[in-house]
Amino acid sequence: KAVKGGYIEPIMLNPPMFYGDNIKMFDIVVTLSGLEDFNTELKNTTEIKLEGCSVKILKLERIIKSKKTANRKKDQLSVPVLEDTLATLKTLNKKRADTSS
């Protein structure tokens, strides 16, 4: 409520989601295609703060692997963008590491 958002319950094959004027639409993963079970995948998460709450986010490499395995049309369209984002992040992290050495 503080961020003027809401929760959409899962309906049939659609996952639960959050929405609102100040929230970008994002999915809550309920099925991991091609990955280990949720407890095992916990080691492949990064924790972030979101409005004062700790939220575990699956690492981008694992999201890409899952989308490639699911191989839905929407995944086929998003995988190249995610791979490019991952490559950019790796380059930026390498540059930061090089300049701090």
PyMOL commands that set and color helices and strands:
alter all, ss='L'
color gray80, all
select helices_A, chain A and resi 38-44+60-70+73-100
alter helices_A, ss='H'
color red, helices_A
select strands_A, chain A and resi 5-8+17-20+23-27+45-50+53-58
alter strands_A, ss='S'
color yellow, strands_A
deselect
rebuild
show_as cartoon
